[in-house]
């Protein structure tokens, strides 16, 4: 999930690696997207699945 979030932030920002003055906000975005992805996947329910 982290790798996918990193790829997304790189794509959206246009930066492969941020400058030092943008590092904090770049890393925060990666962390937020990783958490959102984890929440999404944890909350999905697949029809026909034996687990809720």
C-alpha positions as a Python dict, from the first residue, in 0.01 Angstrom:
ca = {
    (1, 'X'): (0, 0, 0),
    (2, 'X'): (280, 239, 83),
    (3, 'X'): (446, 182, -255),
    (4, 'X'): (118, 250, -436),
    (5, 'X'): (63, 566, -231),
    (6, 'X'): (416, 683, -306),
    (7, 'X'): (362, 623, -677),
    (8, 'X'): (35, 818, -665),
    (9, 'X'): (189, 1117, -485),
    (10, 'X'): (481, 1119, -727),
    (11, 'X'): (242, 1116, -1024),
    (12, 'X'): (11, 1385, -890),
    (13, 'X'): (290, 1615, -765),
    (14, 'X'): (510, 1569, -1069),
    (15, 'X'): (812, 1503, -847),
    (16, 'X'): (997, 1175, -818),
    (17, 'X'): (1163, 1304, -504),
    (18, 'X'): (1061, 1632, -340),
    (19, 'X'): (1299, 1913, -256),
    (20, 'X'): (1396, 1936, 110),
    (21, 'X'): (1144, 2215, 173),
    (22, 'X'): (861, 1995, 39),
    (23, 'X'): (964, 1667, 201),
    (24, 'X'): (735, 1694, 504),
    (25, 'X'): (416, 1761, 307),
    (26, 'X'): (512, 1495, 50),
    (27, 'X'): (564, 1233, 323),
    (28, 'X'): (240, 1336, 498),
    (29, 'X'): (48, 1286, 174),
    (30, 'X'): (199, 940, 127),
    (31, 'X'): (106, 846, 484),
    (32, 'X'): (-250, 980, 446),
    (33, 'X'): (-308, 793, 121),
    (34, 'X'): (-163, 474, 268),
    (35, 'X'): (-404, 502, 564),
    (36, 'X'): (-701, 580, 337),
    (37, 'X'): (-620, 279, 121),
    (38, 'X'): (-591, 55, 427),
    (39, 'X'): (-928, 182, 555),
    (40, 'X'): (-1089, 130, 215),
    (41, 'X'): (-969, -227, 181),
    (42, 'X'): (-1060, -311, 541),
    (43, 'X'): (-1413, -180, 492),
    (44, 'X'): (-1497, -347, 163),
    (45, 'X'): (-1738, -639, 167),
    (46, 'X'): (-1731, -879, -124),
    (47, 'X'): (-2056, -1048, -220),
    (48, 'X'): (-2043, -1421, -173),
    (49, 'X'): (-1757, -1395, 74),
    (50, 'X'): (-1793, -1595, 394),
    (51, 'X'): (-1635, -1316, 598),
    (52, 'X'): (-1830, -994, 673),
}
